[in-house]
Amino acid sequence: MIPLVPARLAFDPGGAPYSEAYGDVYHSVDGGPEQARHVFLAGNGLPARWREQPSFTVVETGFGLGLNFLVTYAAFLADERAPRRMHYVSVEKHPFSRRDLVTALARHLELSPLADELLAAWPLPLPGFHRLHLARGRVTLTLLFGDAEALLAQLDARADAFYLDGFAPEKNPEMWSPEIAKELGRLAAPGATFATWTVASAVRAALAGAGFSVEKRAGFGRKREMLAGSFPGRPEHAAAPDRRVAVVGAGIAGTSCAERLAARGWEVTLIERHAAPGREASGNPAGLLRPALHREDTAIARLSRAALGYAMRHLAALADEGVVLPWRRSGVLRLARDAQQAERFVEIARANAFPEDFARCVDTAEAARIAGRAVRGPGWWLPSSGWTSPAALCAAQIDRTGIRRVFQGEAVRLAASGANWRIEGAGGVLAEAPHVVLANAVDANALLPGASLPLTPVRGQVSFAPSGKTLQVPVSGDGFVAPTADGFVLGATFQLDDPEREPRAADHAANLARAESLLPGFTEGLLAARLAGRVAFRAATPDRLPIYGELPGYPGVRAALGLGANGLLWAPLCAELLASHMEGEPLSLERDLGEAIGPGRFAPQKRR
């Protein structure tokens, strides 16, 4: 991971926010919100232009203090004729800390309610894509933290308007390069517009070379002129997709997809063989949300980093909507197995320079202080991690209008039926729709004759321990100990080629041994023969990454599979990716990460 260098808030002698690194102000001394309205909204013909479309996408170069976003957000909410949804994508190489943003935005009282909402969701300074949902989902902000050229090349989107707002070209020429202009041309929808405060000749040439028409207009404040222009073509009004979808499986993968699609107005039929959601691998009373930390910035590390922030914001949003759900951003301790692994943790921390609010190494004494009891040794402290109940989350996610439940009906056959897919059960047709999401783990292969997705069932047994033990935060390592409403859950076994569905005393003993290794003395008085527990089967893939996306040869059929032991962490963000793709929206992950988890890497062969 290439660590970000956060911006440091400073002010010039006139009181304007100022970057000491670039030697330039963040906005005009004549007023940041006023500049945003004149240059970026009016320069792009807004709000009038967004009234012509069902949704609208803005791409910005240079988020800075977020004033352009907040002014646009306010105008969007105030416009009774605004579209149903707005996407705002902004790249920022040096994001501010939340503390500095609080200070800077406090100067703009008229934007305070929206600024407070932004600040509550503000992500940690970690590289990559960060997706935030605001205004109960009507506004989606996707922040791209890192180098603009590299990240814009990873963005899949169709922009209706561009806000070009980097520092002055002579101060930051990379932001105005021909290469970035070409990426803007690639992202531009027909008829897309742009606006910027600078009229530098190199900027005009780069934009013209990328296919934009360019003209000078009256500038703002002390700037006599600004630039605006458009991309060739007329705005497209694509027909809305047939928003009927059947989701097979009501575990964390299926309910996450159902929730994300229903939030966009899709008519969802959720098919589940049990009488309630979350009865199989997602049925444990507690599970951890924590990232994978690798020395190299692997696909797993990048996906888990983005997924953790998204999952935590998702849980917070459900709570804000009044959903009663057991969860906490409690932090999680991950203890090293031995001295060698502890040294490995230190090497990973040194190589990545993680923000301390994300991950930091702690010695044995500090780990014990955090846990509130003796621990086996040093490890990671993950302050932004936490826990929730997977089963409760599954139930909460489908408590939305637009989700039709077909429970106690097992899907046994998937068949093409004209433009639709028909899902059949033993007693007849369960659902018919043009879109299908298979979220039924290893059983998906039974519905895909001729296909063979490499999904391996892995038996996992957890054990339930009564309350009365002292533990302040969840602890993980070779196993884990996490709180529940009435005690703790200990786990978990990882057993291949083992079909036994009933809990075994020997596996309870193994879970107790894991817990005792992590927390000496924790299992005193606990007997394996007297413990209750449960068994579930996770679906794992050879590369340990999930499978999300449209299945080659099965048009309209998508996978939400192979989450392994990371379903609670990965499912919300991967569902958002799938829903964004189905809706034709900007995608929530970098292009190469989307390809890394796509089913095309396994290419099941079947023709409709």
C-alpha positions in Angstrom: 0.0 0.0 0.0 1.3 3.4 -0.9 0.4 5.5 2.2 -1.5 8.8 1.6 0.0 12.1 2.8 -3.0 13.9 4.3 -3.4 17.6 3.7 -2.6 20.0 6.6 -5.0 22.8 7.1 -3.5 26.3 7.0 -4.7 29.8 6.1 -3.1 32.5 4.0 -2.8 36.1 5.4 -6.3 36.9 4.0 -7.9 34.0 5.8 -8.4 31.7 2.8 -7.7 28.0 3.3 -4.2 27.4 1.9 -2.0 24.4 1.0 1.6 24.9 2.1 2.6 21.9 0.0 1.4 23.5 -3.2 1.6 27.1 -2.3 -2.0 27.8 -3.4 -5.4 28.5 -1.9 -8.2 25.9 -1.9 -10.8 28.4 -3.2 -11.2 32.0 -4.3 -10.7 34.6 -1.6 -14.0 36.0 -2.8 -15.8 33.0 -1.3 -15.7 29.2 -1.7 -19.5 28.4 -1.9 -20.0 31.4 -4.2 -17.2 30.2 -6.5 -18.8 26.7 -6.5 -22.1 28.1 -7.6 -20.7 30.4 -10.3 -18.0 28.3 -11.8 -19.1 24.7 -11.3 -22.9 24.6 -11.1 -23.7 27.5 -13.5 -20.7 26.5 -15.6 -22.2 23.1 -16.1 -25.8 24.4 -16.6 -26.9 23.1 -13.3 -29.4 22.6 -11.9 -31.3 22.8 -15.2 -29.3 20.0 -16.9 -29.9 17.4 -14.3 -33.7 17.9 -14.6 -33.5 16.1 -17.9 -32.3 12.8 -16.6 -33.4 10.1 -14.1 -30.0 10.2 -12.5 -27.0 12.4 -12.8 -23.2 11.9 -12.3 -20.6 14.5 -11.5 -16.9 13.7 -11.7 -14.6 16.1 -9.9 -10.8 16.4 -9.9 -9.8 17.8 -6.5 -12.2 17.3 -3.5 -10.3 19.6 -1.3 -12.5 20.9 1.5 -15.6 19.5 -0.1 -17.3 22.8 -0.8 -18.1 22.1 -4.4 -19.8 18.8 -3.3 -21.7 20.4 -0.4 -23.0 23.3 -2.6 -24.1 20.8 -5.3 -25.6 18.5 -2.7 -27.6 21.5 -1.2 -28.8 22.5 -4.7 -29.8 19.0 -5.5 -31.9 18.6 -2.3 -33.5 22.0 -2.8 -34.6 21.3 -6.4 -38.1 19.7 -6.6 -37.3 18.6 -10.1 -34.0 17.0 -9.3 -33.5 13.4 -10.5 -34.1 10.4 -8.3 -30.4 9.9 -7.6 -27.1 11.8 -7.9 -23.7 10.3 -8.0 -20.7 12.5 -7.2 -17.3 11.0 -7.8 -14.2 13.0 -6.6 -10.5 12.2 -6.6 -8.2 13.6 -3.9 -4.5 12.8 -3.5 -4.2 14.5 -0.1 -7.5 14.2 1.8 -7.9 16.2 5.0 -8.3 14.5 8.3 -11.8 14.7 9.8 -10.6 17.1 12.5 -9.2 19.5 9.9 -12.4 19.3 7.9 -14.5 20.1 11.0 -12.4 23.2 11.5 -12.5 24.3 7.8 -16.3 23.7 7.3 -17.3 25.4 10.5 -16.8 28.7 8.6 -19.7 27.9 6.4 -22.8 27.8 8.6 -25.2 27.7 5.8 -23.8 24.2 4.8 -23.6 22.9 8.4 -26.4 20.2 8.3 -25.0 18.7 5.1 -21.4 19.1 6.3 -22.3 17.3 9.5 -23.7 14.4 7.5 -20.5 14.3 5.4 -18.2 14.4 8.4 -20.1 11.6 10.2 -19.3 9.3 7.2 -15.9 10.7 6.4 -13.5 7.7 5.7 -10.0 7.1 7.1 -7.1 8.4 4.9 -6.6 5.0 3.1 -5.9 4.7 -0.6 -8.5 3.5 -3.0 -12.3 4.0 -3.5 -14.6 5.0 -0.6 -18.3 4.9 -1.2 -20.6 7.0 1.0 -24.4 7.1 0.9 -26.1 10.4 2.0 -29.7 11.7 2.1 -30.9 8.1 2.8 -29.3 6.9 -0.4 -30.4 9.6 -2.9 -26.9 11.0 -3.0 -23.9 8.7 -3.4 -20.4 10.2 -2.9 -17.5 8.1 -4.2 -14.1 9.4 -3.0 -11.0 8.3 -4.8 -8.1 8.8 -2.5 -4.7 8.7 -4.3 -3.1 9.8 -7.6 -5.7 11.2 -10.0 -4.3 9.7 -13.2 -4.0 6.2 -11.7 -7.5 6.2 -10.1 -9.4 7.8 -12.9 -8.0 5.0 -15.1 -9.6 2.6 -12.6 -13.0 4.3 -12.6 -16.0 2.8 -14.5 -18.6 5.6 -14.9 -20.4 7.8 -17.4 -20.1 11.4 -16.3 -22.7 14.0 -17.1 -20.6 16.9 -15.7 -17.0 17.5 -14.7 -15.7 19.9 -12.0 -12.0 20.5 -12.7 -10.7 22.1 -9.5 -7.1 21.2 -8.9 -4.5 23.7 -7.7 -3.2 26.2 -10.2 -1.6 24.5 -13.3 1.7 26.0 -12.6 1.6 24.7 -9.0 0.2 21.2 -9.8 0.7 20.5 -13.5 0.0 16.7 -13.1 -3.7 17.4 -12.3 -4.1 19.2 -15.7 -2.1 16.8 -17.9 -3.2 15.5 -21.3 -3.3 12.0 -19.8 -5.9 13.1 -17.2 -7.8 14.9 -19.9 -7.9 11.7 -22.0 -9.4 9.9 -19.0 -12.1 12.5 -18.7 -12.9 12.0 -22.3 -13.2 8.3 -21.8 -15.6 8.8 -18.8 -17.7 11.5 -20.6 -21.2 10.7 -21.6 -22.4 12.1 -24.9 -23.1 15.8 -24.3 -21.2 15.9 -21.0 -20.1 19.3 -19.8 -17.1 20.6 -17.9 -16.2 23.8 -16.0 -13.1 25.1 -14.4 -11.8 28.4 -13.0 -8.5 28.4 -14.9 -8.0 29.5 -18.5 -4.4 28.3 -18.8 -3.5 27.5 -22.4 -2.1 24.1 -21.6 -5.4 23.2 -20.0 -7.3 24.4 -23.0 -5.1 22.3 -25.3 -5.4 19.2 -23.2 -9.1 19.3 -23.0 -9.5 20.1 -26.7 -7.1 17.2 -27.5 -9.4 14.9 -25.5 -12.4 15.9 -27.6 -14.0 18.6 -25.6 -15.2 21.9 -27.1 -13.6 24.7 -25.0 -14.7 28.3 -24.5 -14.0 31.2 -22.2 -16.7 32.6 -20.0 -16.9 35.3 -17.4 -15.0 34.3 -14.3 -15.8 34.6 -10.7 -14.6 37.4 -8.3 -11.2 38.6 -9.2 -10.8 36.0 -12.0 -11.9 37.7 -15.2 -12.4 34.5 -17.1 -13.1 30.8 -16.6 -13.4 27.8 -19.0 -16.4 25.7 -19.8 -17.3 23.3 -22.6 -18.8 20.0 -23.6 -18.2 16.6 -25.1 -19.7 15.8 -28.5 -23.1 14.2 -28.8 -26.5 14.6 -27.3 -27.4 13.4 -23.8 -28.7 9.9 -23.9 -31.9 8.9 -22.2 -31.4 5.2 -22.0 -34.5 3.1 -21.3 -34.8 2.0 -17.7 -33.8 -1.6 -17.2 -36.5 -4.1 -16.4 -36.0 -4.0 -12.6 -37.3 -7.4 -11.7 -34.8 -9.7 -10.1 -34.9 -13.0 -8.3 -32.2 -13.6 -5.6 -31.6 -17.2 -4.6 -30.4 -17.5 -1.0 -31.1 -15.4 2.1 -27.8 -15.5 3.8 -25.6 -12.4 4.1 -24.7 -12.5 0.4 -28.3 -12.7 -0.8 -29.9 -10.3 1.7 -27.2 -7.7 1.0 -27.9 -7.9 -2.8 -31.6 -7.8 -2.2 -31.3 -4.7 0.1 -29.0 -2.8 -2.3 -31.3 -3.5 -5.3 -34.5 -2.7 -3.4 -32.9 0.6 -2.3 -32.7 1.4 -6.0 -36.4 0.6 -6.6 -35.9 -2.9 -8.0 -38.7 -5.5 -7.6 -36.9 -8.2 -5.7 -38.0 -11.8 -5.1 -35.9 -13.5 -2.4 -35.9 -17.3 -2.5 -34.8 -19.2 0.6 -35.2 -22.9 1.4 -35.6 -22.2 5.1 -38.4 -20.4 7.0 -36.2 -17.4 7.8 -33.1 -15.6 6.6 -29.6 -16.4 7.9 -30.1 -20.0 8.8 -27.0 -21.5 7.3 -23.4 -20.0 7.2 -24.8 -16.6 8.1 -26.6 -17.9 11.2 -23.9 -17.4 13.8 -25.0 -15.0 16.7 -21.8 -12.9 16.3 -19.1 -12.3 13.7 -16.1 -10.0 13.3 -15.5 -7.3 10.7 -11.8 -6.8 10.4 -9.4 -6.3 7.5 -6.7 -8.5 6.0 -3.3 -6.9 6.4 -0.6 -8.0 4.0 2.9 -6.6 3.3 2.1 -6.4 -0.4 -1.1 -4.5 -1.4 -2.9 -7.7 -2.6 -6.4 -7.8 -4.0 -7.6 -9.3 -0.7 -6.0 -6.5 1.3 -7.4 -3.8 -0.9 -10.9 -5.3 -1.0 -11.0 -5.9 2.7 -9.8 -2.3 3.4 -12.6 -0.8 1.2 -15.2 -3.3 2.5 -14.5 -2.5 6.2 -15.3 1.2 5.9 -18.4 0.5 3.7 -19.7 -2.2 6.0 -19.4 0.0 9.1 -21.1 2.9 7.4 -23.8 0.5 6.3 -24.4 -0.7 9.8 -24.5 2.9 11.1 -27.0 3.9 8.4 -29.3 1.0 9.4 -29.1 2.2 13.0 -29.9 5.7 11.9 -33.0 4.4 10.2 -34.2 3.0 13.5 -33.2 -0.7 12.8 -32.5 -2.5 16.1 -29.3 -4.4 15.3 -26.6 -5.7 17.7 -23.3 -4.2 16.5 -20.4 -2.1 17.7 -17.4 -0.4 16.2 -15.6 -1.8 19.2 -12.2 -2.4 17.7 -10.7 -5.9 17.4 -7.5 -7.4 18.7 -5.7 -9.8 16.4 -3.0 -11.6 18.3 0.2 -13.0 16.7 0.6 -16.8 16.8 4.3 -16.6 17.8 7.3 -14.3 17.8 7.9 -14.9 14.1 4.4 -13.8 13.2 4.6 -10.8 15.6 7.7 -9.7 13.7 5.9 -10.1 10.5 3.1 -7.8 11.8 5.8 -5.2 12.5 7.1 -5.5 9.0 3.6 -5.1 7.5 3.0 -2.0 9.6 6.4 -0.5 8.6 5.8 -1.2 4.9 2.2 0.3 4.8 2.3 3.1 7.4 -1.4 2.5 8.2 -3.3 5.3 10.0 -3.4 4.5 13.7 -7.2 4.6 13.6 -7.1 1.7 11.2 -4.3 -0.6 12.4 -1.3 -0.5 14.7 1.0 -3.0 16.4 0.7 -3.3 20.1 2.9 -5.1 22.6 1.6 -7.7 25.1 1.0 -5.2 27.9 -1.1 -2.9 25.7 -3.0 -5.8 24.2 -3.9 -6.9 27.7 -5.0 -3.4 28.7 -7.2 -3.2 25.6 -8.7 -6.7 26.2 -9.1 -6.1 29.9 -7.4 -9.4 30.7 -4.3 -11.5 30.0 -3.5 -12.3 26.4 -1.0 -14.6 24.8 1.2 -11.9 23.3 1.5 -8.9 21.0 -0.5 -8.3 17.8 -2.6 -5.8 15.9 -5.1 -3.4 17.4 -7.7 -2.6 14.8 -9.7 0.4 16.2 -12.1 0.8 13.2 -13.1 -2.9 13.2 -16.0 -4.4 15.1 -18.7 -7.0 15.3 -22.3 -7.7 14.6 -24.8 -10.5 14.5 -24.9 -12.0 10.9 -28.3 -13.5 11.4 -29.8 -10.2 12.7 -28.2 -8.3 9.9 -29.7 -10.7 7.3 -33.2 -10.1 8.8 -32.7 -6.3 9.0 -31.6 -6.0 5.4 -34.7 -7.5 4.0 -37.1 -5.4 6.1 -37.7 -3.1 3.1 -40.5 -2.6 0.7 -40.0 -4.1 -2.7 -38.7 -7.4 -1.3 -41.0 -10.3 -1.9 -40.1 -13.4 0.2 -40.5 -16.9 -1.1 -39.3 -18.9 1.9 -39.4 -22.7 2.5 -38.9 -23.1 -1.2 -35.7 -24.6 -2.5 -34.6 -23.8 -6.0 -33.8 -26.9 -7.9 -33.6 -25.7 -11.5 -32.8 -22.6 -13.5 -34.2 -22.5 -17.0 -34.4 -19.9 -19.7 -37.9 -18.7 -20.5 -37.9 -16.2 -23.4 -36.3 -13.0 -22.1 -36.6 -14.3 -18.5 -35.2 -16.9 -16.3 -37.5 -19.3 -14.5 -36.5 -20.6 -11.1 -38.2 -23.9 -10.3 -38.7 -25.7 -7.0 -39.9 -29.2 -6.4 -43.5 -28.0 -6.3 -43.4 -25.6 -9.3 -42.2 -22.2 -10.4 -40.8 -20.1 -7.5 -40.1 -17.0 -9.5 -39.5 -15.7 -13.0 -37.5 -12.6 -13.9 -35.0 -11.3 -16.4 -32.3 -11.0 -13.8 -31.2 -13.6 -11.3 -28.6 -13.4 -8.5 -27.3 -16.7 -7.2 -26.3 -16.3 -3.6 -26.7 -19.9 -2.5 -23.1 -20.9 -2.0 -22.0 -24.3 -3.4 -25.5 -25.1 -4.4 -25.3 -22.6 -7.2 -23.5 -25.2 -9.3 -26.6 -27.4 -9.2 -28.5 -24.7 -11.0 -25.9 -24.2 -13.7 -25.7 -27.4 -15.8 -22.4 -27.6 -17.6 -20.8 -25.0 -15.4 -18.4 -25.8 -12.6 -17.5 -22.8 -10.4 -14.7 -23.8 -8.1 -16.6 -23.6 -4.8 -15.4 -25.8 -2.0 -17.6 -26.4 1.1 -15.8 -25.8 4.3 -17.3 -27.1 7.6 -17.1 -24.6 10.4 -18.2 -25.2 14.0 -18.6 -22.5 16.6 -19.1 -23.0 20.3 -21.2 -20.9 22.7 -19.8 -19.9 26.1 -22.0 -18.4 28.9 -21.5 -14.9 30.2 -19.5 -14.2 33.3 -16.1 -13.9 31.6 -14.2 -10.6 31.4 -13.4 -9.4 27.9 -13.6 -5.8 26.7 -13.2 -6.3 22.9 -13.4 -9.2 20.5 -10.1 -11.1 20.1 -8.9 -13.1 17.1 -5.9 -15.0 15.9 -5.9 -18.6 15.0 -9.5 -18.5 16.3 -11.8 -15.8 17.7 -13.8 -14.9 20.8 -16.6 -12.5 20.2 -19.5 -11.2 22.4 -23.1 -12.2 22.0 -26.3 -11.0 23.7 -25.9 -13.7 26.4 -22.3 -14.7 26.4 -19.6 -15.4 23.8 -19.1 -17.3 20.6 -15.8 -19.2 20.2 -14.5 -20.4 16.9 -14.1 -21.7 14.5 -13.1 -25.0 12.9 -12.0 -25.1 9.3 -12.7 -28.6 8.0 -12.5 -29.8 4.3 -14.2 -33.0 3.1 -16.3 -33.2 6.3 -20.1 -33.3 5.7 -21.1 -33.8 9.4 -23.9 -31.3 10.2 -24.2 -31.8 13.9 -21.8 -30.2 16.5 -19.1 -32.5 17.9 -17.6 -32.4 21.4 -14.1 -32.8 19.8 -14.7 -29.6 17.9 -15.9 -27.8 21.0 -12.7 -28.9 22.6 -10.7 -27.5 19.7 -12.5 -24.2 20.0 -11.9 -24.1 23.7 -8.2 -24.7 23.0 -8.1 -21.9 20.5 -9.8 -19.5 23.0 -7.4 -20.5 25.8 -4.4 -20.0 23.6 -5.6 -16.5 22.8 -6.8 -15.6 26.3 -5.1 -17.6 29.1 -7.6 -18.5 31.7 -10.6 -17.6 29.7 -12.0 -21.1 29.4 -11.6 -22.1 33.0 -14.7 -24.0 34.1 -15.9 -24.7 30.6 -16.3 -28.3 29.5 -16.5 -29.3 25.9 -19.2 -31.9 26.6 -21.5 -29.3 28.0 -21.2 -26.6 25.4 -23.8 -25.8 22.7 -22.8 -24.7 19.3 -23.7 -24.8 15.6 -22.3 -26.0 12.4 -22.4 -24.3 9.0 -20.7 -24.7 5.6 -18.9 -21.8 4.0 -18.1 -21.7 0.3 -14.4 -21.0 -0.5 -12.6 -20.3 -3.7 -9.1 -21.3 -4.8 -7.8 -17.7 -4.6 -9.8 -16.8 -1.4 -11.7 -14.0 -3.3 -15.4 -13.9 -3.7 -17.2 -14.4 -7.1 -19.4 -11.4 -8.0 -20.7 -10.5 -11.4 -22.5 -11.7 -14.5 -21.8 -15.3 -15.4 -20.3 -15.8 -18.8 -22.8 -17.6 -21.0 -25.7 -16.8 -18.7 -27.0 -13.4 -19.7 -28.8 -11.8 -16.8 -27.5 -14.3 -14.2 -25.1 -13.0 -11.7 -23.1 -14.6 -8.9 -22.8 -13.5 -5.3 -20.7 -16.5 -4.1 -17.5 -17.7 -2.6 -17.3 -15.4 0.4 -15.6 -18.0 2.6 -15.1 -16.7 6.1 -15.3 -13.1 5.1 -19.0 -12.8 4.2 -19.9 -10.3 6.9 -17.0 -8.1 5.8 -17.3 -8.4 2.0 -21.0 -8.8 1.3 -22.3 -5.2 1.7 -19.7 -3.7 -0.6 -19.8 -6.5 -3.2 -23.6 -6.2 -3.2 -23.2 -2.5 -3.9 -20.9 -3.2 -6.7 -23.3 -5.7 -8.3 -26.3 -3.4 -7.9 -24.3 -0.4 -9.3 -23.4 -2.5 -12.4 -27.0 -3.7 -12.9 -28.2 -0.1 -12.7 -25.5 1.4 -14.9 -24.1 3.6 -12.2 -20.5 4.5 -11.3 -18.9 1.4 -9.8 -17.9 1.2 -6.2 -14.5 -0.5 -6.7 -11.5 0.0 -8.9 -11.8 -1.8 -12.2 -9.0 -4.2 -11.5 -10.5 -5.2 -8.2 -13.9 -5.8 -9.9 -12.1 -8.0 -12.4 -10.3 -9.8 -9.6 -13.6 -10.9 -8.1 -15.5 -11.4 -11.3 -16.6 -14.8 -12.4 -14.8 -14.4 -15.7 -11.6 -15.6 -14.0 -13.3 -19.1 -13.8 -15.4 -18.8 -17.0 -18.2 -21.3 -16.6 -19.2 -22.5 -20.0 -22.9 -22.5 -20.8 -24.9 -21.0 -23.6 -28.5 -19.9 -23.2 
